[in-house]
């Protein structure tokens, strides 16, 4: 600090005020209140946030709620339920059964990571986890489609059921792709939107294919 | 209110809010630790406490906490930086516009005429990567007959492994041959060239998985596969000098590329055929029977691939 030793502060310039960092008066109270609140409130707050995001996916409007407060609870729940429903039940030693839980899980997360990296490399302004969040939440229509398919398969597995399932899965696939495009495409430079949308299309296509070709053993 | 006059002479009494202060404190912490290790704990602490003008133990605890936070922050920052630095290495290879991608896709089917002048290859990875993923999706789509669910788990891993293995493995192999034959091509260019060459494969498989005419497949194999192979071969020839080298390089690439298309069609087609056969029994339309010409070979090939991919994964 040798160079600073000969700085002198003139008496005319008032040097006043607080040196300490102003800790806002609300902050300790807030900490206290979220620590002291009942567990039910904490859980309900998180559940409400997740639920709000589900609604945003079902009715995709250009809003930034999904992007601003990203969380991965919703994608985890959706991925686990989809993987559970897609498990082929066959315990036959000759056959593998359907895609196993781990396979679906890995494909979904690996695909989401690849798409995120791709959109970042193409110059996107969205962060890694925000993109994962959006892609995960937009699996919701496909999970609903899977549920419907299972119910239809309970009724029978003929040609008509196949046609119904095809229509349902196609509709859900289009819905998922449109929903995720509505959120993600805005973060790209305008002339490169198609480059980002295509891998998303492929990703949901593969998931839709897994759903459509599922038959319970 | 009071006035806070900063007395420069007593800057030793720091609150640890600037990096220089942290650095100095860190330095003093290190020296302190060394002294402690030598067993002069008490004296050093007292000495430092007095020197820094802080009140003994409380001040020291504060220093340690601040120091630890700085260390953790520094570590996190350097980790994050190395992660982003890795992504940035790939960024220039993804700098494309949609029109460029479309143009390159169409160009990959048009063999160049001028082979005396080294042809330009765009070192771009977006198009090839998307084409490999599309090929994987098309392979999976080819299994749309519902009973292939039985093998679905293995087939998905096999499809991904096959396509990526081909793209990366054959690129590396041809790059190695190019190095031996003194061809002027870099690894990224080779990846790009082979990746775009898969466009022909994608078209062929997409059409022939939906229309199961065998003669149609052979026509597509020769025409579409041949065109994309010719383009790759012409580009490589334009970058290689010497007849023997050209022959080796281009012969290998042509053989591998055409054989891969053949393999993709027959190995996966056979699975569909076999299952359709068991489903429909003797009522199979005649043209579908042609597929059973080489059942032994197809089966062996498919089994070997599955085993190889499973072993490498």
Interface residues (C-beta under 8 A of the other chain):
Chain A: X1 X4 X5 X7 X9 X14 X15 X16 X17 X18 X19 X88 X90 X95 X96 X97 X98 X99 X100 X103 X107 X117 X118 X120 X121 X122 X123 X162 X191 X192 X194 X195 X198 X199 X202 X205 X206 X209 X210 X212 X213 X214 X215
Chain B: X1 X2 X3 X4 X5 X6 X8 X9 X11 X15 X87 X90 X91 X93 X94 X95 X96 X97 X98 X101 X126 X129 X130 X133 X134 X136 X137 X140 X141 X143 X144 X146 X147 X148 X149 X150 X151 X152 X153 X154 X156 X157
